[in-house]
Amino acid sequence: MGLFDLFRSRRSRADSESNAPADAGPERHQKLRDAWEAIETERFEDAASLAQQYTTSADSKLKLESKKLIALVHFRQQDYAAAAPLFKEVAAASDDAFEWFNVVTSATLAGDIPLGEEAFRQALKCQEAAGYSQQPSVPFMRLYFACALRDRGEHRRALAQIEELRSIYEQLKITDDHFLHMRGVPFLSQTMDVVVDVLRGLGDSFDANGWLDAFAEVVDDQGRAYLAMAKERLTNDE
């Protein structure tokens, strides 16, 4: 499962469950209503054109939102190197983890790993200052970051984020989907999709089976079943 698939999966669940958190972000400016509609309907060139006229506005909120829109267009078109500096400008004027996490994903996918890691630290600081009430939740941020790192072949760095997620599952022990969802934690099945790719990427340099077996010892039966399936996928890939 790629990063965009994870994003879509998260949004679809939020839309289908009334108590699920919506996508984070500040209230949208009325003047950019048409630009937002264009990007949501994948008319990317229209969205960029509509937003461009406000990038030099004296209204700082309008200016930054227009730049964010243009950054989103670049991101959706997979031009991550163009998206990252615009997202960074927006995030620098914000205390919202959501804005900093846009920098995390775009910078990482552009190959600027140091910027991605620094932005992740800033996103964590925002979460801490807000009492961990912002979206996406820290566990989801770690999963998305691991996914982006995996996509860049940074398997060791991805594993570091997976290890943080693993500690959360081990503390909770229960891996029921609804139980995890209510606590802002990714489904274990989602995480294991990324884990399998990361473990494959690490190859013989890492004891994948030992890692999975140790994980299985501290979670419930459902969790052990997911981990067994992951182990089988790795074995069949050999």
N, C-alpha and C positions, 0 to 999 in steps of 0.2 A: 504494500500500500504506500503510495507516494504522499508527499506533503499535502498536495491539493486534495487528494482523496480524504485525508484526515480532516482537513478544514471542512469539506463538504459534509462528511459524516457528522462532525460536531454541530454544524449549522442545522442539519436536518433534524437532529434530535432536539435541539433547542426550539425549533419551530413546532415540533409535534407534541411537546410536553409543556403544559401551561406553567409549571413551576421551574422550568429550566431557564438558566440565565441567557439573555439575548446577547448578541455580539456587542462588545464594549465599544466605546467611543463617544466623543462629545456630541452635543446636539448639532444638527446640520444647519448651515446658513441658508436662509430662504433663497438668496440669489444663486445658489448652487444646486437648487432642487433639480433642474433639468440635467445638469452634469451628473449628479448622482443617479438619476433615472437611466441615463445613457450607459453608465458603467455597469449598472445592475442588469441591463439588457444586452450587455456585451457589445455595445456600440462604442468601442474604445476611442477611436479617432474623434468622434463627436464629443465624448466626455472630456478629452484633453483640450479640444478647441474651446469648449464652453468654459473650462476652468482657467485657461491661459490668460484671459483678459483681466483676471483678478489677482495675478501673481505679484503685481506691483501696487496693489491697493493700499491706501493709508490705513484702512481697517485691518489691524494685525490679525484678528481672528479670521477674517475673510481671506486674507493673503495666505495664511498658513493652511487653511482648509483647501484652498485651490491647489496649493503645492502638494498636499496629501493626495488629492484626487489624481493629479498627474503622476505621482509616485505609484499609486495603485494601478494606473494604466500601464506603466512600465512593468510593474510586477506581474500583472495578468498576461502581459506579452512576453514574459520571461526575460526581460531586459533588467536583470537584478542590479547590475552595476549602475544603471541610471536611476533606479528606484532608491537605492540605499542612502545617498546624500540628501535627497529630498525628505525621506522619512526621518533622517537624523535631525534635520533642521526643525521639523515639526516636533519631534520628541524633546528637543532641547528646551522648548518653551512649555513643556508639559510635565506634570507629576503623575501621569497615567501610565501604568505598566503596558497597556495595550499599544500606546504609541511607541514605546521603546521596543516592544516585541516585534513591531513591523521592521525595525532596524535589524533586529536579531536575524529574522528569516531572510531578508533581502541581502544583507551583508554576507551571511554565511553561504547562501546559494551563489553569490557573486564571487566567492572564494576569499573574501576578506575575513578570515577567521578571527583575527585579533579584534576587529571592530564588532563582530558578532558576539564574542565573549564579553567585551566591555559593555555592550548594550544589554546583554543578559544580566550582568551584575546591576546595571541601572534599573532594569525591570524588577529585579528582586528587591531593590531598595524601595521602589515605589510601592510594591506589595506590602512590605514590612511597615512603611509609614501609614498605609491605609488599613492596617489590621488584616491584611490578606483578603480584602473584600473585592478586589478588582478582578476583571476578566481579561484574558483567560487565567484560570487558576494556575498556581505554581506547578502542580503535577502535569497539567496540560502543556504549560510552557516547556517543561522538561521533555515531554514526549515530542512536541513539535521541533524543538531544538535538536534532539537526537535524530529525528527524521531528516532534517536539513543537513546535519553533519554527515549522516550516512550517505545522503545523495551526493555529497562532495568527496566521498571516500575517506572521511575522517572517522574511522571506526573506533579508534581508541578514545577520542573525545566523545563520540556518541555513547560509548560504553559508560563513561563517567556519569552522563545524565541518566542512563538506564539504571545504574547502581543506586542513584538517589531515588528513582521510582521504585526500585525493588525494595528499598528499606521501608517505603510507605506501605506497600502491599504486605510486607512481613509484619509491620506493626498492626495493621488492620486484621490480617489473617483471613477475613471473609472476602471472597472475590465475586460475590453475586453482583450482577450488572447494576441493579437498582441501588443497592447499598453503596457501590462505588460512585455512581452518578450523583447521588445526593451529597456526596462529600467532595465533589469536584475532582474526582480521580478518574483517569481513563479506564475503560474496560480492559481487563487483562488481555483479552483477545487482541485488542488494538495494539497494546504494547508489545505483545509477543510477535506480531507481524514484523515490527521494526527490529526486535531482538534477534529474530532468526537471520535477518539480513546482516545485522552487525556481527553476529557470531560467525557467519559464513565469511564475512570480510576479514575477520581476525585470523581465520584459518588455524593452522597447527600451532600458532604462537599462543593460543589460549585454550584452556581446558573447558570447552563448552559444555560437555556432558556433566562434568563435576559441578559447574556453575548452576546448571539446571536442576541437578539432583539436590544440591544444597538449598536452593530456592524452594523446591517442592516439599521439603521437610517441615516448613513453617507456615504453609497456607492450607486452606481447606481442600476438600475432595474435588470441588470444581476447579480450583486453581491447579491442583496436581494433574487433572486431566488436560488442561491447557498446556501445561509444561511438558507432559508426556507427548502431546501432539507436536509441540515444537521440537522435541528431541527426535521424534520420528521423521519430521521434515528434514532435519539436519542429516540424519542417517541416510535417508533416501537420496539426498543430494550428493553423497559421496560416491 
